[in-house]
Amino acid sequence: MNEKILILDFGSQYTQLIARRVRELNVYSEIVPYNKIPALDDSIRGVILSGSPFSVKDENALHPELEKLVGERPLLGVCYGAQYLANYYGGQVERSKKREYGKANLQAAHAEDPLLNEISTDSQVWMSHGDTITALPDQFELLAGTDSIEVAAFRSQEGAFAAPVYGLQFHPEVYHSLEGSQLIRNFVMNIAGCSGSWTPASFAEETIEGLRKKIGSDRVLLGLSGGVDSTVAAILLHRAIGKQLFCFFVDNGLLRKDEFEEVLASYQGMGLQVFGIDAKERFYRELEGEQDPEGKRKIIGRVFIDVFIEEAAKLKDIKWLGQGTIYPDVIESVSVHGPSVTIKSHHNVGGLPDYLHLDIVEPLRMLFKDEVRRVGKTLDIPDSILGRHPFPGPGLGIRILGAITPEKVALLQEADAIFINNLRSSGLYDKVWQAGTVLLPVQSVGVMGDERTYEKTVVLRCVNSTDGMTAEWSHLPHDFLGKVSSEIINNVKGINRVVYDISTKPPATIEWE
């Protein structure tokens, strides 16, 4: 990596947005825990300290080793990061009488500063903090305030440190800060001196070369799902090591209707060595009676590994397991910032059992979903694959709430196929991020003809998103939803009620389990 911005994560819900704003400038950004600062090699051009749900006045406040950073690289503290800088160097930070949350307008004291280049007078910014900087340390000076707070932005005085230090008491990364992207651009490009050369094509080229060096003459086994992530990972590996890559596509019995056959057919002509494995009866047997969402995920992950062990044993000298892990998987599965909690586990995150004796290779581990698609385009992967909606690794297993049975799977597959096929035929499929159907463990009374029914309920879930970290429910036309509902109820025996999920992420997740 020629250049990157390092982001220290203190647990803010907005940390990933900072990373995205930097990447939108074609500059690679990487999030690391506040207490695991890496050695600052030549590729690191600047450092950003994120916000945090904590107060710098808390007993359990998060303390980074600032001496490793200050003066070494240009530094930008955002919210908690700014307050920590002020407090650390002897300024005054006090608990606000009330939480300062919402829109404010900057009043620049030093409009000529490079951080404020092309920032309008009275630029709207977004406040979200419980502490307030009431006095700056001697080494710093005011850049801007607002009507409600005196210190909204500050900088180190010239010569105070070997590299400039900035602090912002607002969040430039959120869209409510109307010129926040420009402000981040100013720091990344003008102050940290990044060139913006990180593109999908450069990522693919660097990754292929890196994989070639890392793997050498070893053999790699990769599980394909037919989705964007595993396919892009496979093509990157294939470009790097060719026939040393072996791909398995496992039918776990939790795929969409006819997906096993369709996915295998889609890989025809792509040059990959793909082996289809029918293991659905084994998955059903292992999942029998399990109702807990995490329990189901872990069983599915374990059985996947068991299947891989057995199938890999039929091949000689497999040394690596390739995976299509992407950044949101890592962020949601791993407590990257100490005080956070794991939202859910992903079957392809967290390593392998020691007895497998395989190392993991994850070409996409640091990419968001939209970035994966852009890389896929540079690799000439067909749009029919790149345009596929995300589909969870555990498949319908986490869209069947409660215990899983083959009968429930068949029921959900039929209802889901009706929903997805109607999205395609109505021209809506490519306009939404992800769609799926959820089978609830509830029955309700209905009437069909002159008969009373007591049958199952399905939920239609459809969202729009950029990277999967946040999502808005899709405003599908009412007549479309009515058509899908009627078609499911009339054609899928055992379902008599269809509802539509209008929850956003957060607070809800995209999947129900």
N, C-alpha and C positions, 0 to 999 in steps of 0.2 A: 504494500500500500504506500503510494508516494506521499500522501498527505491525509491527515484526518484531524477531526476535532474530538477530543475526549470529553465525555459528559459524566460527571460524578453524580450518582443517583442517591438522593437523600429520602426517597420514598414518595415524591410528589406524583399525583395522578397525571401530571402534565409532562413528566420526563420524556416519555416516548414522543410527544409532540415536538419537543426541542430537537430530538434526533431527526424527526421527519423534516422539520424546517431547514435544518442544515443540509440534509440530503437533497432537498429540492434545489439546492444551489450547485448540485453535482460535486459535492464534497462529502466524503465518507465520514460518518460519525459513529462513535461507539460508546455505549453506556456501560459503566463499571460501577460497582458498589463504592460508596464514599470511603470505605475503610480498606479498599484493595486497590490502591493507586499503583499502576504499573510503572516501570522505569520509563522515563520520558525519552524515547528514541527520536530520531530526526523526523520521523513521519508525523509526530504529534505537533501541530502548529498552534493550537490554542486549547484552552480548557474552559468548560462551562460548569458551574456549580448549580444544581437544580434546586427547586423548592422542596418543601417538606411539610408533612402534617405536624411536625414537632415545633416547639418554640426553642430559641436559643437559650431561654431562661429555664427550660425544663431540667430536672435532675438527670433525665435520660436523653439530653440533647445529643445529637450526633456530631462527633468531633473528627473532621478529616485532618490529615497531617499537612497543613498548609505550607509548612516549610519546604515540602517536596515540590510545590507548585509555584508559589509566589516568587516572581523575579525570573523564573525559568521559562515560562511561556505567557503570552497574553492571557488574561483571566477575566471571565465574566461571571459574576454571581447573580443569580436570579432569585428574588424573594428571600427564602431562607439563606441561600448562598450569600446574598448581599448583607443580610442582617448578621450572619456569622462573621463575615469580613469586618464589618463595623465593630462588632463586639470584641473580636479577637485582637484588634489593633488599638483598643482603648476608647472607642466611641461609646455612645450611650444608646442602648436599645431597651425599650420599655414595652410592657404589655399594653396594647390598645384598650381603651375603655370599652370599645365595641369592635367587633371584627369588621375590618375594612374590606368590603366585597362589592364589586361592581365597576361601572365605568367611571373614568376620571379623565381629565385633560392636562397634558404636560404644559408647564411654563418653564421654558428653557432659560438657564442662567448662562450657559456657554454653548450657544447654538452652533458655533464654528467647530466644535469638537467632532472628530471623524466618526464617533459613534452616532451622532445625530445628523449625519450627512443626509440631505433630502428628506428629513423629518419635518413635517409641517408645524407651524406655530399652533398651539392648542391641540396637538395630535391626541386622539382618543386612545387610552390604554385601559387595561383591565387589572383591577386590584383584587387580591385574594390573600389576605394575611391577617394574623392576630397580633404580631409585634410591629412596632414602629421605631425607626431610627430617628432619635431626637437630637443627636449631636454626632458629627463625623469625627473620626480620629484625626490627629494632626497631619498625617501623611496624605490625607484625602481632601478633595474639594467638591463642592456642589456642581452638578450638571443641570438638574431640573427638579422642580417640585410640582405639586398640584394644589388645587384649592384646599384640599383637606389635609395634605401632609407636606411638610417642608422638604423632606429628602425623598424624592422619587427615583433619582439617578445620581450617581457620583462617580468620580474617577480618582486614581492616585495622582498626586502632584508630580510634576515633571521632575525626574531624577530620584524620586522616592524609592523606586524599585527598578531593577534592570529591564523589566518588561511591564507594560501597562496593566493596571487592575481596574476593573469597572464593576459597578453594582447597580442593579435595578430592583426597586421594590415592587414592581408590577410584573405581569407575565407577558412578554412579547410574543410568545409562541402560540397563544390562543387567538382565534379569529376576531374576538372583541377588541383586541389591540390592533387597530386598523392598519397601522404602518409597522407592526411588529416584525413582519418578514423583512422589511427594509432595514430595520435596526439590527436584526440578526445577520443580514447580509453585510452590513457595515462592519460588524465585529469579525465575521468569518473571513471576508475578502479583504477589507481595507486594513484592519488592525492585525489580524492573525496572518494575513498575506497568502491565503489559499488561492489557487488558480481555477478551481472548478473543473477539473479534468476527469473526475470519476463518473464514467458513463456506463450504460449497460454493456456496450461493446468492450470497453476497457476492463470491466469486471470479468466478463467471460474470458477474455484473453489471459488476464492475470490468474484467474481461477484454474483454467485448463493447464497452464504452465505449472502452477503450484501443485495441482493434483498429480501431474506427471512426475514431479520431483519427489513428492511425498510417498507415492505408491510404488514407484519403480516398476519392477517386473511382477509384483504381487497380483493376486486375483481378488476381485471384489464381488460381493453378493449384495444385490439391491432389491428391496421390495417395492414393486410398482403398485400404484392404486388406480392409474388411469387419469389422475388429476394433474393439475398444473405443476405442483411442487415436485412430486416424485419424477415426473417426466423430464422437467428441466434439469433436475439433479442427474438423471440417467444420461441425458444427452451430453452434459458437461463431462461426466465420467467417461462416456463412450469416446468423445473427442480426444480425451487425454490418454486413455489406455486401450481403446478398441476392444478386441476380443477377450481381454482379461476381465471384462465385466459380464457378470451373469445376473439376469433379472428374473425374479419370481413374482408372479401375480397370484395371490392366494384368494380363493373364494371362501370367505369366513361365514358365509350364510347370512351376512348382514349388509350385502350390497343392494343397490337398487335393482328393480326388475330388469332382467336380461343384461345386466351390466357386465357380468363376467365374460360372456361371449363378445359383446360389443367392444369392450376394452382390448381384449386380445386382438380383435380384428383391426383396431385403430393403430396398433403398433406394427402392422404389416408394412414392410417397405422402409422402416426407419433405421434398419441396420442393427437393431438390438437383438440380443439373444434372450428371448422371453419364454419362460416355462410356466404354464398354467397349472395350479395345484388346487384340487377340490378337497377342502378340509371342513366343509360346513357342518357335517354331522359331528365332528370332533368339537367344534366350537359350541354347538347346541348342547352337547353332553356336559361340557365343562361349565356352561353358564346356567344349567338347570337350577331353578329355585333362587338364584341370586337377584336381589332387588336393589341393593345399594349402588348408586351411580359410580362411586369410586371403585367398589368391588367389581363391577362389570368391566370398567376400564382396565383394571389390573389383570383380571382373568383374560381379557382379550389380548392384552399386551404379552402376558406370559405364554399363552397358547401360540401366538405369532412366533415368539422366540423358539418354543418347542418345535414348531413346524420347520422353522429355519434351520435348527440344529439337525433335524433328521434329513431334510433335503440337502443341506450343505454337506452332510456326510457322504452323499452320493457323488459329490464333486471333489476333486483333489486340490489341496493346497489353497483353500480360501483363507485369506488373512484379514480381510476388511469387510465390514458391513456398511454399505452406503445407505444414507437416510435423507429424506426430503425435509428435514426439520427447518423451519423458518423462524424469524425473530419473534413474532408474537407467541409461538409455541414456547420458546425459551423464557420470555418475559412472564407468561402466565403460569409456568410450571416451576420456576426457580425463584427463590427469595433473593433477588439480586441486590436488594438494598437493606439487608439486615432486618428492620422491623416489619417488613411486609409479610403478608401471609400468602400462601399458595392458593390460587383460585381453583385450579383443577390440575390433574396430572395428564400428560399427553403420553401415549404409548411409545412415541419415538423420541422422548426426551429423558435424560437422566442416566444414560449409560446401560451397559449390559452386564449380566452376571459374569463373574470371573471365570467360571468353568467353560464359558463359550470360547474363550481364547481368541476373540476377534476384536480388532480395534474399530472404532467408529470413524467414518468420514462423512462430513456433512457440508457439501459445497454451498448450501443456501442458508446456513445457520444465522447469518447476520443480515438477511434481506427481509423486507416487508413484502407482502403478497403482490402489490402492484409492481414492485421492482422485479420480482421473479418473472412476472409476465413480460416486462420490457426486455429482460435478459433472454427469455424464450423467443421473442421476436427476432433478436439478433442471431439466434441459432436456427432460424427458419423452421421452428416447430409449427405445425398447422394450427390455424385459428380454431379449428374444431376442438382441439385439446386446450389451447391457451384460454379459450372462452368458457370452458367448463366452470360451473360454480364450485366453490370449495366444498369438500365433503369430508366429514370428520373421520379420522383413522378408525375409531370403533364403529363407524357406519351407523346403521339403523339400531344398533345396540344401545345407543344413547338417545334414540328418538322413540324407543319403546319404554315408557316409564313403568318401572316394576320389573317383574320377572319376564324373561324372554322365552318364547316358544316358537317352533317353526310355523304354527298357525298364525300367531300374531305377526310374524315377519311377512308371511304371504299377504295378510290383510293390509299391512302398511305399504308393502311394495305396490299393490294395486292402486291404493289411494294416492300414493306419491307419484306414480306414473301418470295418473290423470292430471294432477296438478302441474307437473313439469311439462307434459305434452301440450297442455293448454297454454302455458307460458310461451312455449316455442311457437305454436300456431298463431298466437295473438301478437307476436312480435315483441313480447315483454321480457323474454328470457335474458337477452343481452343488455337490458336496461336496468337490471337489478344485480346485486352482488351475490346473493345466495338465497336459495329457496328450498324448503323441505317440508315434510309432513311429520307430525308427532302423534303417536298413539297414546292416549291417556288411559290410566287404569281405573276409569270410571264408566259406568253405564247410565243411560238416561232413558226415560220413557219417550216413546214416539208412536206415531200412527202411520201405518202403511196400508192403504186400502181401508178395509173395515177392521183391521187387526191392530191390536196393541203390540208394540215392540218394546224390548228392553235391551238396547244394544250399545255398542261402543261409540266413543267420541274421538275425532281427530282434530288436531290443530294445524292450520296452515301458517307457516312462518316464512316471511319474506323480508329481507333487509337490504339496505344500501350502505356501502362502506367503501373506504379506500384501502385500508390495511388490516381490517379485522379487529383493531384495538378499540374502536368505537363504531357504533352502527345505529342507523335510524330505520324504523320500520317503513316498508315501502307502501306508498299510497296507491294501491292497485285499484282499478275502476270497480265500482260496486257491481256492475252488471257482469264483469268478468268473475268476481268472487261468487256471485250467485250461480253462474253457469257451472263453475268447478264444484260447488257444493252440491248442486242437483245431480251432476254426473257421478260424483262419488257415492251419494246416498242411493241413487237408482241402480248403480252397477256393482257396488261392493257390498255383498251380503255380510251383515254383521256390524255395519256402521250406519247409524241413523242421525248423527249430529256432526256438523262441521263448524268450527269457530276460527276466527282470525286473530293472531297475536299482534298487538300494537304496542309492544314494549321496546324501549330503546336500550342500547348497551353503552355505558352503564345506565341504570343499575342492573338490568337483566343481562344475561349472557345471550349469545346468538343461539346456541343449543340449549335445550331444556335440562340436560344433565351433563 
